Amino acid sequence: MIDNDGSFDALADSRRRQLLVELVTHNPYHVPELSGKSQEIANADENLFQQHLSSSRTVPGVDEELLRLHHVHLPKLADYGFIEWDRDAHVVTKGPRFDEMRPLLELLIDQQKEETVVLLRE
């Protein structure tokens, strides 16, 4: 069983939560490819790339969210074993430890459904 710190770290970012919730019902999940300037930055010198990811500056034509997905969020979830990521095919599937996270994800899904019902009633 995964430690609580790992579970909460995996769920700490909204993009990672969204991806894990998606995998509950959509397995596999297709990840958009990096292209253009986003791909150029990803292929740049590792130190420059890490500086870019840690800065708040943006570069015109770069999909910052997709860049972080490919180089921060997906690797982190794969390291925890929650996903398996085929970088060449751009496909994410449930990892060997995904079912350990499932109860938390189902709680999130139920909460989202309840919030939607409340919004519809208002």
Contacts in CASP RR format, 6 or more apart in sequence:
PFRMAT RR
TARGET T0000
AUTHOR 0000-0000-0000
METHOD contacts of the structure
MODEL  1
MIDNDGSFDALADSRRRQLLVELVTHNPYHVPELSGKSQEIANADENLFQ
QHLSSSRTVPGVDEELLRLHHVHLPKLADYGFIEWDRDAHVVTKGPRFDE
MRPLLELLIDQQKEETVVLLRE
1 100 0 8 1.000
2 80 0 8 1.000
2 97 0 8 1.000
2 100 0 8 1.000
2 101 0 8 1.000
6 80 0 8 1.000
7 100 0 8 1.000
7 101 0 8 1.000
7 104 0 8 1.000
9 76 0 8 1.000
9 80 0 8 1.000
10 16 0 8 1.000
10 20 0 8 1.000
10 76 0 8 1.000
10 77 0 8 1.000
10 80 0 8 1.000
10 82 0 8 1.000
10 101 0 8 1.000
11 17 0 8 1.000
11 20 0 8 1.000
11 101 0 8 1.000
11 104 0 8 1.000
11 108 0 8 1.000
13 73 0 8 1.000
15 65 0 8 1.000
15 68 0 8 1.000
15 69 0 8 1.000
15 73 0 8 1.000
16 73 0 8 1.000
16 76 0 8 1.000
16 77 0 8 1.000
17 108 0 8 1.000
19 29 0 8 1.000
19 69 0 8 1.000
19 73 0 8 1.000
19 74 0 8 1.000
19 77 0 8 1.000
19 83 0 8 1.000
19 92 0 8 1.000
20 77 0 8 1.000
20 82 0 8 1.000
20 83 0 8 1.000
20 98 0 8 1.000
20 101 0 8 1.000
20 105 0 8 1.000
21 105 0 8 1.000
21 108 0 8 1.000
21 109 0 8 1.000
21 112 0 8 1.000
22 29 0 8 1.000
23 29 0 8 1.000
23 83 0 8 1.000
23 92 0 8 1.000
23 93 0 8 1.000
23 94 0 8 1.000
23 98 0 8 1.000
24 102 0 8 1.000
24 105 0 8 1.000
24 106 0 8 1.000
24 109 0 8 1.000
27 93 0 8 1.000
27 94 0 8 1.000
28 91 0 8 1.000
28 92 0 8 1.000
28 93 0 8 1.000
29 91 0 8 1.000
29 92 0 8 1.000
29 93 0 8 1.000
30 90 0 8 1.000
30 91 0 8 1.000
30 92 0 8 1.000
31 69 0 8 1.000
31 70 0 8 1.000
31 74 0 8 1.000
31 85 0 8 1.000
31 90 0 8 1.000
31 91 0 8 1.000
31 92 0 8 1.000
32 66 0 8 1.000
32 90 0 8 1.000
33 90 0 8 1.000
34 42 0 8 1.000
34 63 0 8 1.000
34 66 0 8 1.000
34 67 0 8 1.000
34 70 0 8 1.000
36 61 0 8 1.000
37 59 0 8 1.000
37 60 0 8 1.000
37 61 0 8 1.000
37 62 0 8 1.000
38 61 0 8 1.000
38 62 0 8 1.000
38 63 0 8 1.000
38 66 0 8 1.000
38 67 0 8 1.000
41 49 0 8 1.000
41 52 0 8 1.000
41 59 0 8 1.000
41 62 0 8 1.000
41 67 0 8 1.000
42 49 0 8 1.000
42 67 0 8 1.000
42 70 0 8 1.000
42 71 0 8 1.000
44 52 0 8 1.000
49 71 0 8 1.000
52 59 0 8 1.000
53 67 0 8 1.000
53 68 0 8 1.000
53 71 0 8 1.000
53 72 0 8 1.000
58 64 0 8 1.000
74 83 0 8 1.000
74 85 0 8 1.000
74 92 0 8 1.000
75 85 0 8 1.000
77 83 0 8 1.000
77 85 0 8 1.000
78 84 0 8 1.000
78 85 0 8 1.000
80 97 0 8 1.000
81 95 0 8 1.000
81 96 0 8 1.000
81 97 0 8 1.000
81 98 0 8 1.000
82 94 0 8 1.000
82 95 0 8 1.000
82 97 0 8 1.000
82 98 0 8 1.000
82 100 0 8 1.000
82 101 0 8 1.000
83 92 0 8 1.000
83 93 0 8 1.000
83 94 0 8 1.000
83 95 0 8 1.000
83 98 0 8 1.000
84 92 0 8 1.000
84 93 0 8 1.000
84 94 0 8 1.000
84 95 0 8 1.000
84 96 0 8 1.000
85 91 0 8 1.000
85 92 0 8 1.000
86 92 0 8 1.000
86 93 0 8 1.000
END
